Every structure is written in structure tokens, then in C-alpha cells.
Amino acid sequence: MRMNESNQAGLRLVVVLAPVVMVLLLATVAAFWAAGRTDTTEKSVAPELPLSYVTNSLGMKFVRIPAGEFTMGDDSLGFGPERTVRVGAFLMGVHEVTQAQWQAVMGYNPSRFPGPQRPVEQVSWLDVQSFLEQLNIREGTNRYRLPSEAEWEYAARAGSQGRFFFGDDPGGLRRFAWFGANENRGTRAVGSLRPSPWGLYDIYGNVWEYVQDCWHEDYRNAPRDARVWGGVNCQLRGLRGGGWNNRADTLGSAVRGSYDARFGDISNGFRVVLME
């Protein structure tokens, strides 16, 4: 169901065009630092995309992620086997959920690094499920959830096939991510650096982001679409994106981790998906 300007659950729609200059600059960087890949520059670097946004009554902003198909995983990094995955359109939070937003919904703030515009952290996967339940009640819908692992990677890649959406050279991370090389003392306010070409801020770094999937060591027998992958090892849940205290080699579109669903951590947070 396509969102429009009327008033579905208090959402507003805005359309903008991603800056052409930034995309051209990123393409130049990726071409120079191709690092032996056989991908063309067009495949290694995310393409320009018209962006459309909606904002809910809490001020949470979402960008529309278009339907498509991509290669998920990276055999060279040990995150495989690579496979083609089909993804339907959805809306993804432009920012990681902030402490102010968590406080507004849950009535408390568990974070180690206080700041209303910093991402909430020290929340468990189970805590996040409670937040989503309350958010859905507040907004009068049932369409808010965590992204699946496939949805997260598809959105992070933004149409690219490089290690990062800007190419393979981690030297470009400082423009887009808070991580060990430029911030090793805690989180930073969301949206402080540049967004991805698909309009997502802090998709790498700041906090690791929970996904809905149960943890699987690899992608053998994984779904070929972007559905949430269940299983028997659901006490562990997937994490994506890397955190403020990680090295560049632990960040990337295909990099993945896991955490016990019952516990939080000072580098774990999340971003929300809104189903169309």
C-alpha cells in the first residue's frame, strides 16, 4: 500500500533529490580505491536515487526504500554464502532511534551516554520489542518493526556491491560513521555526519543495530526473499552496522554480529522499519 499525503497514522510525505555532487564525488573515490575488485564503479558505489520521506507524530522520519534484488553477503569476508535476495519496498528510519524518542514512548532512558539526540543504547532486543509494541499502540497501527537482516543489508548497500556504499576503501568512513578512528568515547548525536545516497544516517557506526532475525552462523538455507529468518537459536539475535568503539575492519554493509536477546550493551541500539 503506497503512502500518500492524506493522513495514514499521522504520516507526512516529502520528496527530495539526493545531491548529485556528493554521488559523483563518491564514485570518483571508489574508482580509485577499487582494491582489485572486478565490479564496475557503478556497481561498487551506490547510485543516485530520488528520495521520499514520511514523518510520524513522534517526529520519527522514514525514507522509502525501493523494491529490488541484490547479492547478500560477502564471501571474501566470511559472511556467506553469497546469494541473490528479492526485497519488497518498505520505509526505514532515517536515524537510529534516539533517547528522546525512547523516553517519549517508554517513560525512561537506560542509556550510558545521555543526550536526547544520541541513539538509545543499553537496550536489549526484548526491550526493543516492548518499544515497538508501545509505538504501534501510540500510532494506531501495527506496521512498525525491526528490519529483517536482508532488508537492513539491502538498505545499507543502497544499490552498491562494494564493502561500503561509497566503495571499498575504509578511508571514506570518517565522512559517514562514528567509529574507533574518530570517536572512541561514546555515541554521538544521530545525523551529525553525511547520509548514505538512500538517505540513511549512521548506517555504519555509532551503535550496532538489532535486526528481527534469529541468529544463524551463515546463509545456508536462508530465504531467497527478505522475510525475517526464524529458527531454533532465537536467544541470539542479529546485529548490523558496527558501533562507536569498533575498528574500520568490523564495519561494512555485509558485516554481521549477534547478541543475547535478554541483555543490552553500551554499543547496541536500533532503527525502525515501517511497513507499506
N, C-alpha and C positions, 0 to 999 in steps of 0.2 A: 504494500500500500504506500503510495507516494505521499510525502508530507507536503502540505501547501500552506498558504499564508492565512488560512482561516483561523482555527484555534484548537488543534488537537493537543489535549493535555497542556494547554498554555504555551505551545511552542511557536517561535517566530522563525521565519526563513529569510536568509540574506544570501546573495550570490556575489562572489568576487572572483577576480582572476589572479592566479599566482604570479608573482613578479617575474617577468621574462629575464631580466638582467641576472637575478640570482641563479636561475636554472642554467643559463649559458655559462656562468662562472663555474658552477659545479661540474658541468660537462667537460670543461677545459681541464679542471683538476683531475678528474677521473681518467681522462685520456692519457695524461702524463704519467700517472701512477698505476697503470694497468696491471703491473706485477705479474706479467706472464699469462694472464687470463686470455682465453680465446674469444670471450664475449666482445661484441661491438660496444662502442661508447654508449650508444642508445640503449643497450640492454643493461649495461653496468650502472648507469646513472638514471635516477628517476626522471620521467618526462614531465613537462608542464601539464597542469590539469585545471580546468575551471572548478572552483570550489564553491559548495553551497553549505550553509550553516543553519542550525536551529538552536534556540536557547530556551531552556525550561524556566519555570517560575522561581527556581532557586538560583538562577544565573549560570547554570552549567551549560557550556557551549559544546555543540556536537557538529562534526563535519561529516558530510556524506561520503562514504567510501563506495566506489562503483563496483558493480559485479565484474568478475573476470576470472582468469585462470593464471596460475603461477607455479613455478617449481619451488616446492617447500623443502627446506633442509640444506645442508652443505656437507657433502661427503668429505671434502678436504679438511674440515674442522672436526669431523667425528660426529656430526649431527645428521644422521641419515637413517635409512637410505633415502636419497632424494626421490621425490615423486611429484607428479602433477596433481594439483588440487583445484577444484572448481569452487568459487566463492560467490555467494549472492550479495547484493547490495545491503549495506547497513550503515548506521550512524555511529561514530566513535567519538568519545570525549576528546576535545582538542587538548585538554590538560589532564594531568593526573589529579585525582580528587584531592581538594585542599582541606586543610584543617578547619577553615571556616565552614566549608560545606559539610564536613563530617559533624562538626559541632551543631550546626543547624538541624541536622536530621537526627542525630543520636543523643545530643544533650551533654556530651563530654568530649574531651580531647586527650587521647592517650600518648601523644607524640613526644619524643625525646627532644626534638629541635623545634621549639614553639615559634609560630608565626602564621597568621591567618591565611597567607597566600603560599605558604610552603605546603608540600604534599603531606598528607596524613601518613604516619608510619607507626610502627609498633601495633599494627592491627593484624590479626590472624585471618586466614581465608574464611573461617567460620564467622568471625566478626563482620567481614565484608558481606557475607550472605545476609546477615541481620540488617546491615545498612541498606542493601538493595531491596529487601522486603519493605522496610520503612519508607524508602524513596518511592517505590511503586505505590504505596498507600497514599503518600503525600501528594503525588502527581496524578492519582486516579487512573492508573494504568497497570499493566503487567509486562511492560516492554523493556525495562531496564535490567541489565545483567552484566556479568563479566564477559569479555570476548573469549571465544574458543582460541586454542593455541594457533590454529590455522588462520583465523581471522586476524589475530594480532600480528603474525608474521607477514601476512599479505599487506596489511595496512602499513607496517613498518617499512617494507620494501618499496612501497609506493611505485610499483611498476618496474623496479630495477632488479638486477640479478647480481649485483656486487655484494661485498660483505656489508657495506653500509649503503644507504640510499644515494650517497654522493660519490660512491666508488669504493675502491679497496684500500686506500691509504688512510690509516687511523689518524694521521696528522690533521685531517679535517674535522676531527671530533670536537675540538675546542669551540668551534662556532655553534655547535648544536647540543652539546651534552656537558653536564656536571659529573665529573668522574675523578679518579685518583690524581690525574695530572693537573687539574685546575681547581679541585675542591676536595680536600680530604678531612674536613672538619664537620661535615654535616650537609643537610639538604639546602637547597636554595629555592626562592620563590618560583613557582611554575611560570613558564613563559618568559623567563629572563633572557634566553638565548634565541637563536633563529629557529623557525619551524621547518619541518620537512616540506617537500613540494606538495604533499597532500594535506598540509595544514596542521600537522601534529607536532606539539612541542614536547621536548624531553622524552622522546620515544626511546632514546638511549640515555642511560644515566639517571641521576637524581635519585629515584627509587626503582628497585625491581618491581615489576607489575604482575600481580596474580592473573592467571587465566582460569577458566572454569574447569578445564580438563583434569581428570585423574592423571597421575604421573606414569609415563611409560619410558623405559630406558632408550628406546629407539622407535622408528616409524614403521617397523614391520607390522603388517596387517592393519595399518592406520586407515581411517576413512579416506575416500578419494574426493569427498566434499569437505566443507568447512564445519561440519557439525561438531559439537562437543564430544570428545572421545572419553567414554566411561571406562570401567574396568574393575579389577579386584584390588588394585593398590591405590585406593582413594584417600587413604590417610595422608599421602603425599600429594600435593597439588603443584601444577606447573607455575614457573616464574619466567618472565621475559624482560629483556632490555638492559639489565645491569644497573648498578647503583652508584651512589656518590663516592663510595670507598673502593671501587674496583679499577683495575688497570684496563687500558685500552684493549688488550687482547681478550678480555672477558666481556666485551660489548660487541654487538652486531645484530643484524636482522635475524640470523638463524640461531644465535646463541640461546641456550635454554638452561634452566635450573629447576630445582624443586624445593619444597619446604613442607614441614609438618603442618597440616591444616589447622591444628589446635593452637599454634603459637605464632606470635608476631616477632618482628625484628626491626631494628632501627633503620634498616635499608630496604624494607618491604612496604610497598603501597599498592595502588591500583588505579586503573582508569576504567570508565564505564562505557558499555555499548548500549545503544537504543535501537531496538529492532524496528524496521519499517513496517 
